[in-house]
Amino acid sequence: MRYAYLGPAGTFTEAALLSVAGAREAERLPVSSVPVALAAVRSGEVDAAMVPIENSVEGGVTATLDAVATGSELRIVREALVPISFVLVAPPGTALADVRTVSTHSHAWAQVRGWMDERLPGVDYVPASSTAAAALALLPGGAGREGPASRAGFDAAVCSPVVVEQHPELEVLAEDIGDNRAAVTRFVLVARPGAPLPPRTGADRTTLVIPLWEDRAGALMEILEQFATRGVNLSRIESRPTGNFLGEYFFSVDVDGHILDARVADAVEGLRRVCPSTRFLGSYPRADHKVATVAPHHSDDAFREAAAWVAALQDSDRRTPENPPVQGAPGGA
């Protein structure tokens, strides 16, 4: 197996990938962005890519939501949850009072803004492709640069403690600086279609992309009704612009359950009827092992019994006069 992930080494994405069985021994390719990682999957350069999709503080990772919604289809085959902890690092000899500019990934910056406002008010933010890339740019020769670390263009970086373990030459100015110490990021392992679906476990998630096929009153309600009437819970729904023109959107949706569950399959069939461009991104086990709550009348047995009842009614209509149904019998007139 060959994997791509949002690099460089030391990112939270790499930590998520290393939770996959066999990933430590496999070839791992760090890349500069989520679109590059998914392009490597589509081209066959790698077998799968680990990318962030949702953060408990900031919500959906737009780069991932957009990249999986367009282009050739991909499949999510598993997910991983990584608790998020941040440290503030700088080149050796730097004091906290010396910091005027800080770099990190935009999602990380959103999770440390409170700490920054309190401890480093007025500090300037410099965006980076990842938390690890920001930290490594502080090292001499970091991020492809030669010479002193000051050429990075900023004084300090917010990154994972793993980066410091790998590069102890970095000076840790502050630890555990996240505003929410319970923050978690969800990552997904994405592959090409064709492999068998992960078996259902009872604690599963299904991800869909649903274009808003018509801009009119009630269009979203028609989407939601497909799930509500079948007892399928939505654990995440986000709207994203298609990029074609202003006002055109698609919905990225996570639902509780597996496509092999009768209620989920029936809901997806309903979506396909009203929106033929609905995209199935996969059904896979939930990393938190949370079992979906299903009412008895939405169970697989209830769907099978209802389908059998309708089939019997249809069969009775096909019977010939020479073989009429018995009056009063099940399925009879």
C-alpha positions in Angstrom: 0.0 0.0 0.0 1.1 3.6 -0.7 -0.6 6.4 1.1 -0.6 10.2 0.6 -1.3 12.6 3.5 -1.3 16.4 4.2 2.4 16.9 5.1 5.1 17.4 6.0 5.8 14.8 8.7 4.4 15.7 12.1 1.0 16.9 11.0 -2.2 15.8 12.7 -3.1 14.2 9.4 0.0 11.9 9.6 -1.0 11.0 13.2 -4.5 9.9 11.8 -2.8 7.9 9.0 -0.6 6.1 11.5 -3.7 4.8 13.3 -4.4 2.7 10.2 -3.2 -0.9 10.5 -0.1 -1.4 8.4 0.4 2.3 7.7 3.6 2.6 9.7 5.3 -0.1 7.5 3.7 1.3 4.2 5.1 3.9 1.9 3.8 7.4 3.0 3.9 10.4 0.7 3.5 13.8 2.3 1.9 16.4 0.0 1.3 20.1 0.2 -2.5 20.2 0.1 -5.7 18.2 0.2 -6.4 18.6 -3.5 -2.9 17.3 -4.3 -3.5 14.3 -2.0 -6.8 13.4 -3.7 -5.4 13.9 -7.2 -2.7 11.4 -6.3 -5.5 8.9 -5.5 -7.4 9.6 -8.7 -4.3 9.2 -10.8 -3.3 5.9 -9.2 0.0 7.4 -7.8 -1.2 6.2 -4.4 -3.7 3.7 -3.1 -5.4 6.0 -0.6 -5.1 9.4 1.1 -5.8 10.5 4.6 -7.3 14.0 4.7 -9.2 16.1 7.4 -12.9 16.5 6.8 -14.4 18.0 10.0 -13.3 19.8 13.2 -15.3 19.9 16.4 -14.6 23.7 16.6 -14.5 24.9 13.1 -16.8 22.5 11.3 -16.2 21.1 7.9 -12.8 21.4 6.2 -13.9 23.1 3.0 -10.8 22.0 0.9 -11.8 18.4 1.4 -15.6 18.9 1.0 -15.0 20.7 -2.3 -12.4 18.3 -3.7 -14.4 15.1 -3.1 -17.6 16.7 -4.5 -16.1 17.2 -8.0 -13.9 15.3 -10.4 -13.9 11.5 -10.7 -15.7 9.7 -7.9 -13.8 8.6 -4.7 -14.8 6.4 -1.8 -14.3 7.0 1.9 -13.3 3.7 3.5 -12.6 4.6 7.1 -12.3 7.5 9.5 -10.1 8.5 12.4 -10.5 10.9 15.3 -7.5 12.8 16.6 -7.6 14.9 19.8 -6.0 18.3 19.0 -3.4 19.9 21.2 -1.2 22.9 20.2 2.1 24.3 21.2 3.7 27.6 20.2 7.3 27.1 18.9 10.1 29.4 17.7 13.8 29.3 16.8 16.2 28.8 19.8 16.7 32.0 21.8 13.3 33.5 21.1 11.3 34.8 24.0 7.5 35.1 24.0 7.8 38.9 24.2 9.7 38.8 20.9 6.9 37.3 18.9 5.2 39.7 16.5 4.0 37.3 13.8 2.7 33.7 14.0 2.1 31.1 11.3 -0.1 28.0 11.2 -2.9 26.4 9.3 -6.1 28.4 9.2 -8.1 25.8 11.2 -5.4 25.7 13.9 -5.4 29.5 14.1 -9.1 29.6 14.7 -8.6 27.3 17.7 -6.0 29.4 19.4 -7.3 32.9 18.7 -8.5 33.4 22.3 -5.1 32.5 23.7 -3.4 34.8 21.2 -5.7 37.7 22.1 -4.9 37.2 25.8 -1.2 36.5 25.7 0.0 38.1 22.4 -2.5 40.8 21.6 -1.9 42.4 18.2 0.2 39.6 16.8 -0.1 39.1 13.0 -1.2 35.9 11.5 0.6 34.3 8.5 -1.3 31.4 6.8 0.5 28.1 6.2 -0.4 25.0 4.3 -0.2 22.9 7.5 0.8 23.3 11.2 4.0 21.2 10.6 5.0 23.2 7.5 4.8 26.4 9.6 7.0 25.0 12.3 9.6 23.5 10.0 9.9 26.8 8.1 11.4 28.2 11.3 14.4 25.9 11.1 17.5 26.9 9.1 16.8 25.7 5.5 13.2 25.0 6.5 10.6 24.8 3.7 13.2 24.8 1.0 15.0 27.9 2.3 18.7 28.3 3.0 20.2 30.4 5.8 18.8 31.7 9.1 15.3 30.8 10.3 14.3 34.5 10.1 13.8 34.1 6.4 10.6 32.2 7.1 8.9 35.6 7.4 7.4 35.1 10.9 8.7 34.7 14.4 6.8 31.6 15.8 4.4 28.8 14.7 1.5 26.9 16.2 1.9 23.1 15.7 1.4 19.7 17.1 3.6 18.5 20.0 4.7 15.7 17.7 6.7 18.2 15.6 8.7 19.1 18.7 9.4 15.5 19.4 10.8 15.1 15.9 12.7 18.4 16.0 13.8 19.1 19.5 15.8 22.1 18.3 12.6 24.1 18.2 12.0 26.3 21.3 8.6 25.7 23.0 7.3 29.0 24.1 3.9 27.7 25.4 2.1 24.4 25.6 -1.6 23.4 25.4 -2.7 26.8 23.9 -5.9 25.6 22.3 -9.1 27.5 23.4 -11.0 24.2 23.6 -9.1 21.4 25.2 -11.7 18.9 24.0 -11.2 19.7 20.3 -11.1 16.8 17.9 -10.5 16.6 14.2 -12.1 13.9 12.1 -10.0 12.5 9.2 -11.1 10.2 6.4 -9.2 7.7 4.3 -10.1 8.1 0.7 -9.6 5.5 -2.1 -10.8 4.9 -5.6 -14.2 3.1 -6.2 -14.1 -0.6 -6.9 -13.1 -2.2 -3.6 -15.8 -3.9 -1.5 -17.7 -1.7 0.9 -16.5 -2.0 4.5 -19.0 -4.3 6.3 -21.7 -2.7 8.4 -21.1 -2.8 12.1 -24.2 -1.1 13.5 -22.1 2.0 14.2 -21.6 3.3 10.7 -21.6 6.5 8.8 -22.6 7.3 5.2 -21.4 10.4 3.3 -23.2 11.9 0.4 -22.9 14.9 -1.9 -26.3 16.3 -3.0 -26.4 19.1 -5.5 -29.3 21.6 -5.1 -30.9 20.7 -8.5 -33.3 23.6 -8.4 -33.3 27.0 -6.6 -36.8 27.2 -5.4 -38.8 27.2 -2.1 -39.0 23.7 -0.6 -36.0 22.2 -2.5 -34.0 21.6 0.7 -37.1 20.3 2.5 -37.5 17.8 -0.3 -34.0 16.5 0.4 -34.5 16.4 4.2 -37.8 14.6 3.8 -36.0 11.6 2.2 -34.2 11.0 5.5 -36.9 12.1 8.0 -39.6 9.8 6.7 -37.3 6.8 6.9 -35.8 7.6 10.3 -32.3 8.4 9.1 -30.5 10.8 11.3 -28.2 13.5 9.7 -25.0 14.0 11.9 -23.7 16.7 9.5 -25.1 18.9 6.7 -23.2 21.7 5.1 -23.8 23.8 2.0 -20.9 24.6 -0.3 -20.9 26.7 -3.5 -20.3 24.7 -6.7 -18.1 27.5 -8.1 -20.1 27.6 -11.3 -22.0 30.8 -10.5 -23.4 32.8 -7.6 -26.2 31.0 -5.8 -25.5 27.5 -7.0 -24.8 25.1 -4.1 -24.4 21.5 -3.1 -24.9 19.9 0.3 -22.3 17.6 1.9 -24.1 15.2 4.3 -23.2 12.6 6.8 -26.0 10.2 7.9 -26.0 7.6 10.7 -26.1 4.2 9.1 -24.8 2.0 6.3 -26.0 1.8 2.7 -26.7 -1.9 3.4 -29.2 -0.7 6.1 -32.7 -0.8 4.5 -33.7 2.7 5.8 -30.5 4.3 4.4 -30.8 2.5 1.1 -34.4 3.6 0.7 -33.5 7.2 1.5 -30.6 7.2 -1.0 -33.0 5.7 -3.7 -35.4 8.6 -2.9 -32.6 11.1 -3.3 -31.6 9.6 -6.6 -35.1 10.0 -7.9 -35.4 13.7 -7.1 -31.7 14.5 -7.7 -30.0 12.1 -10.2 -26.6 13.7 -9.7 -26.5 12.7 -6.0 -23.0 11.3 -5.3 -22.3 8.4 -2.9 -19.0 8.8 -1.1 -19.1 5.7 1.0 -20.3 3.8 4.1 -17.8 3.0 6.8 -17.5 2.3 10.5 -17.7 5.3 12.9 -14.4 5.9 14.8 -16.4 6.7 18.0 -18.3 3.4 17.7 -21.6 5.2 18.3 -24.5 2.9 17.5 -27.4 4.5 15.6 -30.8 4.6 17.4 -33.4 3.1 15.1 -37.1 3.0 15.9 -38.7 -0.4 15.4 -40.8 0.8 12.4 -37.5 1.8 10.6 -35.7 -1.4 11.2 -34.6 -3.8 8.4 -37.3 -6.3 9.5 -40.0 -3.6 9.2 -38.8 -2.7 5.7 -38.7 -6.4 4.7 -42.2 -7.0 6.0 -43.6 -4.0 4.3 -41.9 -5.0 1.0 -43.3 -8.5 1.3 -46.8 -7.2 1.9 -46.7 -4.9 -1.1 -45.3 -7.8 -3.2 -48.2 -10.0 -2.1 -50.7 -7.3 -3.1 -49.0 -7.0 -6.5 -49.0 -10.8 -6.9 -52.7 -11.0 -6.2 -53.4 -8.6 -9.0 -51.6 -10.8 -11.4 -53.6 -14.0 -10.6 -55.8 -15.3 -13.3 -59.6 -15.9 -13.0 -58.9 -19.6 -13.1 -56.9 -19.2 -9.9 -58.7 -16.5 -7.9 -57.5 -15.5 -4.4 -59.6 -16.9 -1.5 -61.9 -14.2 -0.1 -60.8 -12.9 3.2 -57.4 -14.6 3.0 -54.2 -12.5 3.4 -53.5 -10.7 0.1 -57.1 -11.5 -1.1 -59.8 -9.1 -2.2 
